[in-house]
Amino acid sequence: MNALDSNNEKMIIQNSLPHNFLAEKMILSCIIFNPETLEITRQNLVVKAFYFKNHQELYKALLKMEEENLSIDIVTVTNFLQDNGLLSKIGGIKVLLDLGNQSLTFTYLNEYIRIVKEKFLKRCLIKFGYRVIQAGYVTNISFEANLAQIEKELFNLTNEVRVNQTVTTAQVLNELFFELKNKILNPKLPGLPSGFAKLDELTQGFQKSDLIVIAGRPSMGKTALSLNLALNCIKITRLPVLFCSLEMSKEQIIYRLLSSETEINQMKLRSGQLTQNDWIKLNKVMRIVSKLPFFIDDTSTLSIQDIRLKIKTILLEQNELGLVVIDYIQLMRSLNTKQTNRVQELSEITRDLKRLAREFNIPIIALSQLSRNVDNRINQRPILSDLRESGSIEQDADLILMLSGSKIVSSTNPISISVNQPNQSVITELIIAKQRNGPTGTIKLTLNKDKIQFIELDSGNNN
């Protein structure tokens, strides 16, 4: 394609970009003749959302007048434009008079805003497409960096598509009434079941749109617990689960999964030293597990955009998704190159994880390391301030579960041990350190290290 053809094509596209002239005029008329509408318009539309340059200039002037606490009407707006040499930029006095001649209908302002915003986003999508094409020809930037920037732009563009969620108390109460009535008629756990009765009793299950953090020191069983929770959720609800493992390979995850389900020692599985009965159990479990909607991703450098894309892919294929598990937060990366340190980067990641949970209305379980401060204290029971590298985890999470020091079950004078030591059954405390909409407490679990399996103790001590 020669330069002339390229320029002609761009000119055609530029002249036919999506826009709605009348909707833009109606919004500006509403603002001038009812200044209170500027607040709602400002919250939904940026200046570039207006397609026509004179409409952009007029909207900027109205925002400036609001900022300077000036009264807004046809006379004051005309005077402001004249004093600042902007009248010719908006097309002269005739444009303002034409706006005054519009048949105003404030009732439909939200609809006008929706139309203008939709046209703006479509223009952004078209321009984004051109940037993608141009990126394919760039040679002075690495392909990975280029792709990361494209993913970030697409992510930001998608986040612009937000539905107005402002509702009246009457609407909320009406929905709440039918929800409570349904719970009485069909009593069941409001959230996704964890498979641990005492935990479900305290949390009422993992709630939609919640960010759940499971924290612990290395080798405390975080991955084992998250696998148990994921499998329990699938078995009970039959909903798909996405397990993102940044630390272990998919083969390691599957070995752990098979060990937990077959109750065969993981070392025996890895070595292949299986008895006849072991092979029978393994064959049976593999047939069952292969049919479960359990999705594993072992990409070691996941970003929020990557996870979002994987969620969308599963939803496209399965039409639903029950739970997302991420192992673990500290290994994730941010595409924001402006972050100056790791704490800021992790703060952004946890905020984005919470946004993802709300966007897709699903619970997200994210594993997190605890700082070494726990090991240096006499009382090694973890607290919220032990969350490693990011205080925002404590702020953004709706539910924080902490694994406390494991202890030998059979000893009369229990001592702390590592869960990696062979041939020992241990008791682990699962502490509900924070719950935004419920009580805190402690659940006692036994961890069978050989089978990678947590079991709830009947004598659980709950505070």
Secondary structure, DSSP 8 states (H G I E B T S, - for coil): --HHHHHHHHHHHHHT----HHHHHHHHHHHHH-TTHHHHHHHH--GGGS-SHHHHHHHHHHHHHHHTT---SHHHHHHHHHHTT-TTTTT-HHHHHHHHTS---GGGHHHHHHHHHHHHHHHHHHHHHHHHHHHTT--SS-HHHHHHHHHHHHHHHHHT--------HHHHHHHHHHHHHHHHHS---SSB--S-HHHHHHHSSB-TT-EEEEEE-TTSSHHHHHHHHHHHHHHHH---EEEEESSS-HHHHHHHHHHHHHT--HHHHHHT---HHHHHHHHHHHHHHTTS-EEEE--SS--HHHHHHHHHHHHHHHS---EEEEE-GGG---S-TT--SHHHHHHHHHHHHHHHHHHHT--EEEEEEB-THHHHSSS----GGGBSS-THHHHH-SEEEEE---EESS-SS--B--TTSSS-EEEEEEEEEEETTS--EEEEEEEETTTTEEEE-TT----
